[in-house]
Amino acid sequence: MLDKFFTIEDEVEKEIVEKKSRFIAKILKVNSEEEVSSKLAEVKKMHRDAKHNVFAYRIANGSERFSDDGEPSGTAGVPILDILRGENLQNVLVVVTRYFGGILLGTGGLVRAYSGATKEAILSSKKVEMKLCSEYEIVVEYGYYDIVNHYVQKNKIPIKKVEYGQKICINIVLEKSKEKGILAEITEITDRSAKISNIDTYYYA
């Protein structure tokens, strides 16, 4: 798995016109190939009268794919995918819908149009860095809570939840690259009394 990658915060749609043909680029956040299929179907349904719905996507698990959707090979899907690679974007789907304007653009014109629409959408979107993290449950006696809480706040460690029972249970999110050092320090400041359990691993902004 990647230690970190960039994705987008929200979906964005931008349109350009090239020799009367409309190119509508939509960039969407996706987390799986199943989600790609669902969102692609939604876009195609919205633009059912369009001549082409070209797409490319990249998923953080290493999956990537493109489709020219009837355009000449290499003029549509590949340029979009190349841009996503160049921008180091993952968990992103770009669909560029073309409404044909009656004038042929040629291979060079098609590459410029599909690339241009994609770049416009990316420029208008907000990038978010996602980091591979683990969620840990820290169980401590009440007497150690203030010490742990101060440490967590000081180091700006995200807290997912805090539960109060016979002991206090604190769920925190740690970057995989930093977790060993942080857990060692928590163990030390609680005099080795903290019970630490790994709950989950996922990408976190």
Secondary structure in CASP SS format (residue, H / E / C, confidence):
PFRMAT SS
TARGET T0000
AUTHOR 0000-0000-0000
METHOD secondary structure of the structure
MODEL  1
M C 1.00
L C 1.00
D C 1.00
K E 1.00
F E 1.00
F E 1.00
T E 1.00
I E 1.00
E C 1.00
D C 1.00
E C 1.00
V E 1.00
E E 1.00
K E 1.00
E E 1.00
I E 1.00
V E 1.00
E E 1.00
K C 1.00
K C 1.00
S E 1.00
R E 1.00
F E 1.00
I E 1.00
A E 1.00
K E 1.00
I E 1.00
L E 1.00
K E 1.00
V C 1.00
N C 1.00
S C 1.00
E H 1.00
E H 1.00
E H 1.00
V H 1.00
S H 1.00
S H 1.00
K H 1.00
L H 1.00
A H 1.00
E H 1.00
V H 1.00
K H 1.00
K H 1.00
M H 1.00
H C 1.00
R C 1.00
D C 1.00
A C 1.00
K C 1.00
H E 1.00
N E 1.00
V E 1.00
F E 1.00
A E 1.00
Y E 1.00
R E 1.00
I C 1.00
A C 1.00
N C 1.00
G C 1.00
S C 1.00
E E 1.00
R E 1.00
F E 1.00
S E 1.00
D C 1.00
D C 1.00
G C 1.00
E C 1.00
P C 1.00
S C 1.00
G C 1.00
T C 1.00
A C 1.00
G H 1.00
V H 1.00
P H 1.00
I H 1.00
L H 1.00
D H 1.00
I H 1.00
L H 1.00
R H 1.00
G H 1.00
E C 1.00
N C 1.00
L E 1.00
Q C 1.00
N C 1.00
V E 1.00
L E 1.00
V E 1.00
V E 1.00
V E 1.00
T E 1.00
R E 1.00
Y E 1.00
F C 1.00
G C 1.00
G C 1.00
I C 1.00
L C 1.00
L C 1.00
G H 1.00
T H 1.00
G H 1.00
G H 1.00
L H 1.00
V H 1.00
R H 1.00
A H 1.00
Y H 1.00
S H 1.00
G H 1.00
A H 1.00
T H 1.00
K H 1.00
E H 1.00
A H 1.00
I H 1.00
L H 1.00
S H 1.00
S C 1.00
K C 1.00
K E 1.00
V E 1.00
E E 1.00
M E 1.00
K E 1.00
L E 1.00
C E 1.00
S E 1.00
E E 1.00
Y E 1.00
E E 1.00
I E 1.00
V E 1.00
V E 1.00
E C 1.00
Y H 1.00
G H 1.00
Y H 1.00
Y H 1.00
D H 1.00
I H 1.00
V H 1.00
N H 1.00
H H 1.00
Y H 1.00
V H 1.00
Q H 1.00
K H 1.00
N C 1.00
K C 1.00
I C 1.00
P C 1.00
I E 1.00
K E 1.00
K E 1.00
V E 1.00
E E 1.00
Y E 1.00
G C 1.00
Q C 1.00
K C 1.00
I E 1.00
C E 1.00
I E 1.00
N E 1.00
I E 1.00
V E 1.00
L E 1.00
E E 1.00
K C 1.00
S C 1.00
K C 1.00
E H 1.00
K H 1.00
G H 1.00
I H 1.00
L H 1.00
A H 1.00
E H 1.00
I H 1.00
T H 1.00
E H 1.00
I H 1.00
T C 1.00
D C 1.00
R C 1.00
S C 1.00
A C 1.00
K E 1.00
I E 1.00
S E 1.00
N E 1.00
I E 1.00
D E 1.00
T E 1.00
Y E 1.00
Y E 1.00
Y E 1.00
A C 1.00
END
